[in-house]
Amino acid sequence: MTFSPKPVAALVAAALLMPTFAFAAPPAPKGHAMVVSVHHEASDAGLEILKQGGNAVDAAVATGFALAVVFPRAGNIGGGGFMLIRLGKHAQHGEKSGKTHFLDFRERAPGAATADMYLDKDGNVIPRLSTLGYKAIGVPGSVAGLVYAQQHFGKLTLAQDMAPAIRLASEGVVLSAGEAAILHNRNLAGFPESVRVFQRGGDFYKEGETFKQPDLAATLTRISTDPDDFYKGKIAAQLSQSITSHGGLITPADLAAYKVVDREPLTGQYKANGKTFDIITSPPPSSGGIVLLEALNILQGENLPAAGGDRSAGQVHLITEAFRRAYMDRADYLGDPDYNTMPLKEMASARYAAAMRATISPTAPTPSDQLKRPAGFLPPPPALPPAHTESRETTHFSVVDADGTAVSMTYTLNGFFGCGATAEGLGFALNNEMDDFSSKPGAMNMFKLIQGPANAIGPGHRPLSSMTPTIVTTHGGFFRRPKVEYVIGSPGGSTIITTVTNDFLSQAVNGLSVQAASDAPRFHHQYLPDTLEFEKAFPHDVVDTMQKMGYKVSQTNPADTNTAGVWGGSELITIDPKSGALAGANDPRYKDGKVSSY
Ligand code: DON
């Protein structure tokens, strides 16, 4: 479409005068210690552990295992994820107060995986091979990650932390209407063990019925008494047998070789409203932290309040242009840090951000195919041919304990119930994380992400992720220690990073309450495809303004067939820096979630 800048400037100016979208948010619950997750039973499991004297890590372990039972489409022991920890005042295990850890328990490609394993003989991507069924499975990391966290940072025992999950699996949970409907998921239909476990052999569960998972209860009990059994013992043998007998690649040796990596988080700063926010976020193999920091660095030099209020056309424009630029670098450079050298320092530099900012027009989008990276900053990216979607599910939760330890954790099976298959006799769904690799450089994955050679499949490699668990601290004063102010994270595949960025900006810049930030209708741009996506509830006047400005817009989120035009799940905690009071936000997009606190 063609347009002239003047009317567009007038449109933006007119949009700026419009009132900002009004959020109807209930007051956020408050407490001294808090767990926020997408399921009330899982939040209460964490709270039970906090009340027993566990710390935030124990509570996160309890909530993580509980979500594997009560939220099986994403909560898992058959997938992987990231846990970001910032230790509170009285850190145990010889650790210092304020120390941070990023536990990477991302899935790994099996040893027999090859760069072209999803291509036919002509080099074309074979549809669904990386998303549905046994070939899509990466070596699961969740059990190793939760056990590592418990053993290195917890106060109670693994058996104590796992007790609520085991109880929920053996005694069962009463299903809400939404949960019963989700168990009908068609991804499960092709796998008899999934139909047996989640669909009662075809006699589908209904609202109000109790869903019991005896096989999963037995598996969890075995893990709680001998966590090594999952990777090196009988569970490992049974799991590998279940996968390889159906054409999958994961051998006992792949499971035995799995390792959690305790990485340094990425850090950056953002100044707003007279405050300096220290951002502690996810390093590769997450792309989230670096894209978040690059976008924030670009935005640091823009006057967001002058551009309008939260979700105003003026802010949506500037934030989108920052996203577009940061996601371009994601596509070109990022992959598994254990196998790639990546220009992370350069990507996070203020000078580079300033040069990027200079390419943003105040009144018009930069079409992605015309976007040029400023010269002289980053090495030339590896060459990439140009490019070609399905449903998705991950889950995020946040925990803060009375000592100030904060945990931000996101983990996933990737798709809804992962690859659709359930480990025979073990009662848990298996991931399809292999789709997060580039099946072929230039080909889109299920999140329409195009990724480069750095994210090619290789034995033992971790696929690039967008999961972005993040913790933000502020200085309480000159001699004061930094204090945690925000615990942030979300599911949503490629939209995770834009949701996390906006949840931070809505609170830190626009002054929204934590619940209002979580409620706010979402927008997303990821460079390619060159489309500005809006949730259904996004104010139509702003969407129209963006379209008139020259953006290609979409308000249906076509990639997301499960959540009817919404995405993300911001289960957040914010701590008032003055009073220390905690406020939690349960994303209204999840009807069964809960802020549990005492
Ligand atoms: O790691 C990633 O980026 C994806 N596997 C996350 C998938 C996801 O968030 C699906 N959720 N709604």
Boltz pocket constraint, residues with backbone or C-beta under 6 A from the ligand:
constraints:
  - pocket:
      binder: B
      contacts: [[A, 392], [A, 393], [A, 394], [A, 395], [A, 412], [A, 413], [A, 414], [A, 415], [A, 433], [A, 436], [A, 464], [A, 465], [A, 466], [A, 467], [A, 490], [A, 491], [A, 492], [A, 493], [A, 494], [A, 496], [A, 568]]
      max_distance: 6.0
